[in-house]
């Protein structure tokens, strides 16, 4: 048996006692690899074979693994839970990849932990393959994200509304330090542990902060910058996370936890896919607002580190929080300049970006296709106007936009705007087939989304009318 050789160095476990509990993954009776990410394995310096399923299901612990479940708290839909933690995830350890980056290796769906809160800690094949697919799509789009090294069928059923084939996903992340990790210690008044976590985060993710006059203020500023860039990139591709709880917001600035998320098709700022987001808290258009709200929660945990004088600490936090909206707007406009094929910075760019969004609102225009077809619309109104219920506002916008364009714009537009995203109806079709034992369509869709700028007509069409309103669920 050829097992993958991970060279583990478990710094989180060593540095942060009290931030985790030791727990081994569950045994899988018949582990079988469904999909292996050989490109990611190469980055990690690991060789994968079919024999790797035993390790990647948690059935066999690789040498050096010291599995733990991480503790964290979190605001979920605005309500605070002082203890959440990994209910179905086991951090095996960390590896240093070939680029010198420290990466977490986590098994998701590998059984109960002390944080499972009555759950079975297991996962089904469909949701784990969905996370694999969406994470690889985001990576191919250049958006910071956790990734999946593998999905392994366990050989046993899990029980939700019905019996489903079980699976374990191996997640790779820059780290799993969340806003909620800081909240866990802050809520207990354990300021020394908040400090230790902040020091560890600085060392692991933002080492230049050590040189700052106040390293903890610098840490907060670095996290703000990373998260602002991330959400601006989400908005650029029409990605809706669905559960922007503080326990799903990483300090590294990576996208994490692909639960009730999806890519928007027909543009509408109020688009929601989550079955439980009845008030639209995490709607597409609210994501920049929730960004600021979540960062405010992080700032609250860091106040004692900002300054011993409480009033001065609050002033420092408010100064930084007050800059978030402007910083987000700057990052979003940079994303939009790219998507509109604009070179440099000129007065009127902001009005152009806002004008296109206004022209799309209420028109049923597909987000991805509208931007992709701008390359043809440089010379042909007919390339994009049929996407709009009322083309008049878009026709007027095209006139203003063309006045701003420079030579070579078609190539820039095609390089900035994907042709292929994980279309919701095709994701569901692929996962339904997989549950029935057929991996063919999933593999074809995966091949398409990892080359998003290559036009493949079979994967570019919006959902048909019969597909109806798309709903996703936590745990999907």
Order of alpha helices (4+ residues) and beta strands (2+ residues): alpha-beta-beta-alpha-alpha-beta-beta-beta-beta-beta-alpha-beta-beta-alpha-alpha-alpha-beta-beta-alpha-alpha-alpha-alpha-alpha-alpha-alpha-alpha-alpha-alpha
